[in-house]
Amino acid sequence: MFRILHTSDWHLGHVLYNYSRADEQQHMLLQVEDYVRQYEPDALVVSGDIYHTAMPSAATQRMFTDALLAIHRARPEMTIVITGGNHDSASKLEIDRRLWLELGVHVLGRLQLTDSLEPDFDSHIIRVANRGLIAAVPHVYPQNFPAAEGNDRQAAFFARLADEVAQRNSQQLPTVLMAHLTVTGSDLTGHSRLTDTVGTIDNVPLSALGEGYDYIALGHIHREQAVGCNARYSGSPLAVSFDEDYPHSLTLVDIGDELSVQQLPITNLHPLITVPADPVPFDEAIAALRQGEKWSMIRLNILTDSGLPADAIEVATEAAEESGCRFCTFKITRSTPLPSSAAYDDITPDELKEMSPIDIARRFLQQRGLPEDESIQLLSDLISQHLQEIH
């Protein structure tokens, strides 16, 4: 049997509405360590988006290093494989790559190439003792895969990788593929087109990832889910936004005569909660906030057609302090729909370039049901003042 612990999308260094999430992330990493000690996997695989930004702070990098060392000490014989995601800087992730190899930790931030610019499959295919093989692929934009016959470089690379794995697997050991991308048909619940980067990575049919693997350990989508009989997203262990209102976990996988999958729950020190569950007028929402769960991060669910009071943020912040929780933001719902002429429609990049800051601000306010006059006038005055200063 080949046992792996599958996780991804840690997003270390993430800040939510100016609140540092370092204590939540450290608590999550301790739970990963505890699960490693409890279940004794042969390998830990982390399928991308280790950091939230390409330039993580020194403190965030220390948190990652300290956690990885602690996880290694929890089970020194375990192989650890970490691949970069679209949020990661390959150079930041790989800076200590050679040192990590001394501890059986394989870090791949970018596609590894030979001097002749061919894929370095020796780096991408990792043998875990006599237990199994792991084919590790970090996030790579489709056009950045090595040139190949035909137009689909990505599919050609994965086909070659699958062939290499099969050739090297003379013992017929279980095989695992790691990838960080969007598989066609995935459930994107919780991902926002405007705030996330899911849409910047082309959808890939599962069939394009090659054949013959016993398990495919995916990263990038934050909702845990199966996308085929043997392919899964582990999901993010912590919610990155309030819209990710579903359970978060790690995935424990046993590959033997059959594939066995178990979800290991992750608890959050500061759960993200929308209060109340259904939108209500501002005063009712504030009353619910005063009864909010201590230590939680709160998004207030407001029903209004007239916008928020001028002191809404101050009132919400004070109410949150009374209950010991953290006010973050508002979710605005209108009781009557906007006129079609005022609806917030998708716009193309070219259309956006033609819009003035005032047009963009007006669309933003209309979409959220907020009053325009005062805010638009203030923005107009600021723009005029700025233009006078530069001239």
N, C-alpha and C positions, 0 to 999 in steps of 0.2 A: 504494500500500500504506500502511496505517495501522498503526504499531507501537506497542504499549503494554507497559509493565512493570507488572504487577498484583501488589500485595501488600496485606496487612492484618494486624490483630491483633498489632501490635508489643509492646503491653503494657509500654511503657517505665516504669521505676520498680518493676517486680515484684521482690518479695523472696521467696526460697524458703527456708523453715525458717531464718530469720534471716540468710541469706546474701544480700548485695546482688548483683544481677546486672548492675550497671552496666557492668563490663568486657565481659561477654558481649554486652550490647546495643550498646555502642559498636563492638565488632568486627563485629556483624551490620550495623550502619549503614554501616560502611566497605565491606562487601561489596556493599551496595546501590549505593553510590557507584561502586564498581569496575564493576559490571554496567551501570550507566548509561553510563559512559565507553566500555565495550567494545561494547555493542549499540546505542547511540545511538537510544533510543526517541523517538517523537514526544511521548509523554505517560507520566508516572508516575502511577498511581492507587493510593491507599491507602484501602481500604474499611473504615475504622473501627477502634476500640479502639487509638488511638495510645498512650494512657496506660493503666496498670493500674487506677488509682483516679481518682476525680473531683477529688482534691486532690493532684496530683503535687507533689513537692518542687521547690524552686527549682533544685537541681542537675539534676533530671530534665528540667525545662523547658529549661534551658540546653543539655542534651545534644540534645534535639529540635531546638532552634533552630540550633545549630552544625551538626548533621548536615544539616538542610534547606538551609542556606546552601552547604555543601560539595557536596551533590548538585546544587544549582542551578549552581554554578560548573563542575561536571563537564560540563554540557551546558546552557548558558544559554538556548538556543532551545527547550528542552523545556518543555512545559506540565506543571505538577504540580497534581493535584487530590486534596484530602484531605477525607474526611468523618468525622464523629464516630460513635462506636459507643456501645453501652450502658454501657461502662465510663468514657466520657469526660464531662467537664463541657463543655457547649456554650460557656459563657462563657469558660472557661479556654482552650479551643481557638481561639476566635474573637477573642481580645483584640487580636491584631495583624493581623487580617484585612485591613484596608485597606493596611497596609504591605506585606504579602505580595503583594497584587495588583500592586504595582509591579514585582515580579520574575516575574510570570506564575504565581504560586502561588495557587490558589483553595482556601480553607478554609471548609467549611460544617459547623458544629457542630450546627445546628438547622435546621428547616424555615424557609425564608425567605418572609415574607409581605409583601404591599403594605399601604398604609395602610387599604385596604378589607378587609383580612384575607383576600385572595385569594392563592393561591400566586404567588410572584415567580419565574416561569419564566426570566426574564432572568438570575437568579443561579444557577439550577439547571442550565441548559443552556449548556454551555461549548464554544465553537468552537475547535478546535485548527488554526490557520492554515487551509490548504486541504486538510487531511488527514482530519479527522473531527469528530464531535460527541460530547460526553460529557454524559450526563444523570446528575447526581450527587445522590444522596439519602442523607442521614445516617440514623442510627437514629431512628425515631419509633414510639412505641407506637401500635397500631392506632387507639385511641380519640382520639388527638391529631392525626390528620389533619383537614383542613378538613371541615366539615359537607358532606354530599352527599345526593342522593336515594338512598333505600334505606338499608340498614344497614351496608354495607361501605365505610366511608370510605377505607380503605387502597387497595382495588382501584379505587375511583373516582378517587383521586389518581393512581395509576400509569397508568390509562387516559388521563386528561387529559394527563399528562406525555408519553406516547407520541404522542398526537395533536399536541402542540406540537412535539415533535422532528421529526415527519414534515412539518409545515407549514414549519418553518424550514430544512429540508434540501432546498432547491431544486436543489443540485448533486449530490444522490444520493450524499453522502459516507458512509463507514462510520460506524455509530453504536454507542455503548457506554453501558450502564446500570451505575451503581454502586449497591449496596444493602447494608445491614448487617442481616441477619435470618436466620431459620432456614427454609430451603426444605423443604417436606414431602418425606420420603424421604431426607434427608441422612444420611450416616454420622457418628454422633456419638461414635465411638470416642475415648476419652481424656477426654471430658467427664463430670464427676461431677454427679449430681443435687444432691448435698449441698454442693459447693464451687463450682460454676460457675453462671452466670446464663442458660445456654441455655434452660432451661425457663421462664424468665420472659418470653420473647419468643415469641408465638404462631407456630405453624407456618404458613407461607404457601405455597399451591400455586404452582409456577412460572408457571402461566398467569395468576395475579393480578398479575404484574409488568409486564404490557403486552406488546405484540407489535411486531415490526419491527426489533428490535435485532440487530446482527451479533454482539455479545458482551455478556454480563452478568457484571460483575466483582463477585463476592460476598465479603463478610466476615462474621465471627462464628463460623463453625465452623473449628476449628484443624487439621483433617485436609484436606490438598489433595485435591480430587476434582471430577469433573464431575457436574453434576446435570441435565444436558440436553445437547442437541447443541451449544449455544453458550453455556452458563452454567457457571461454575466458581467454587469456593472456591480461593483461592490458598493458604489455610492460614496458620498462624502461622510466621514464619521461625525462631522458637526455641520449643522445647517449654516449656509453662507448668507442666506437671505430669509426674510419672513415668509416668503412664498414656498419655501421648502418645508412645509408643515406635514412631514411624514417621518416615520422612524429612521434613525441613522445607526449604522452598524458596521461591523467587519464581516467578511465571509470566510468561513472555514470549509475547506474542500478536501475530501478524501477521494483519491483516485485508486480504485482497485478493480475488482470484477465489474462493479457498477460505480457510477458517480454519485457521491453523497455530498450534499451542500447544507450548511447550517449557518444561520445568521447569529452573530454575537453582538448584543446591543451595546451601544455607547451612551452613557449618560452625560448630560451637559450641565456644568455648574450654573450657567445662566441661560436657561431655555428661551427661545424666541417665541413669543406668544402674541397673537392678535386679540385685543380686548375691546369690547366683547366679541363673541364669535360672529354675531350678526351686526350689521351697521345700525347705529342708533344716533339720535341727536347729541350734540356736543356735551351738554350738561350731564346726560345719562352716561356717556362714555367716561367722563371725568369721575363720576361717582363709582363706576366699575373699576377705574384705575386706582382709586383709593383703597380698594379691596384686592389689589393685584398681588400675585404670588411673589413673595420676597425673593430677591436676587435675580428675578427674570428680566429679560429685555422685552419692552412692550411697544407694540404698534397699535395706536388707537384707531378703532373702526368707526368712522364718522359718517352719518347720513345727513346731507345738507344740500340745499340748492342755492344758498345765499353766501356760502363761504364760511371761513372760520373767524372767530373774534380776533381783534388785533393783538390781544395778549394771550392767544391760544397756547403758544409754546411755553410761556412763563407759568400759566395755570397748570398745564400738563406736567411740567417739570416739578412744580411744588407738590402736586398730588402724588407723583411717583415717589418723591422723597419721603412723604408721609408713610407710604406702605413698604418702603425699602426696596423698591424695584427701580428699573432704569427706563425712563421714557426715551424713545428713539425717534419716532416719526408718526405721521398720520396716514391712514388709508381712507380716501374720500370716495363716497358713493353718492350719486344723485338719485333723488326719489323720482324725478322725471328726466327722461333722456334729453340730451342736447339736440337742438335742431341739426338736421343733416349737414347744413352749411358750416356748422361750427364743430362738427365731429373731428376727432383726431385721426386722420387717415395716415397710412404709411406713405412716406415720401421718399423719393430717390435721392442719392447723393447730389446729383446735378440740381434737383429742385431745392435742396437744402442750401446749396451755394448761392442761389438766387434770393434767398430769404434774408431780410434784415433782422438784427437782434430783436427788434420790436415784434416782428412777425412771429419769431420763434417763441418769445416770451408769451405772446397772446395765445398761441396754440397750447403752450404748456398750462396756462391758467384755465383755459376753456376745458381741456381734457380732465382737469381735476375739479371742475366746478367751482373755482375760486373767483372772487370779484377781480375785474380787470382794471378799473379806472385808476385807483390809487397806485397800484404797482406799476402799471404802464407809464403813468405820469412820472413816477420816481425814476424809472429806468431811462425815460426820455431825458429827464433833467441831468442825470449822471452822464449820459452819452454826450449831451451838449457841453457840459462842463469839461469833459475830457477833451473834446475837440478844440475847445477854446485854449486849453492848457498846451496842447501840442502845436498849436499855431501861434 
